[in-house]
Amino acid sequence: MSTLDELAAWLRATISARLDQAKALREPFVVPGEPPIERGLWTVGKESPDSGFAIEPYIIGPGHVGGGVWEREDAEFIVANQPAHVIDQCEAELGLLDQYERERAEWPRDRSWDSESQIGVARVGALEDAVKWVAYGYRRMPGYREEWKP
């Protein structure tokens, strides 16, 4: 298996795991004896519903009410990175990886050289660069190797 094959396999597994986590968070949280929370995007509340004395940011969303955080910036970051957005991002990254793998299969570097294959191999090279940059965004995840750095 080549280094690029290993990178593609690691990246697909890493993105797929993140996608699974985000999809799991979209399920509504059900408190026994209470109706499920309506699905939708998360928002930042201004005052905790169970706090009688302090105004603090808290998260409201599918499967989550309350959950005070210490800083409003933290709550805003959580909302900006909510499951629906992460799912969209993961699906886009997996789409890029699919395109890379299709092009790489069609245009291997050892293919006979003509003007059409020159364009195809160049396209694969550009997609390789894009895949390396996507992987670089996951560099803090277990299994990332410095040799994959763009």
PyMOL commands that set and color helices and strands:
alter all, ss='L'
color gray80, all
select helices_A, chain A and resi 3-25+72-80+83-106+115-136+146-148
alter helices_A, ss='H'
color red, helices_A
select strands_A, chain A and resi 43-45+58-61+64-66
alter strands_A, ss='S'
color yellow, strands_A
deselect
rebuild
show_as cartoon
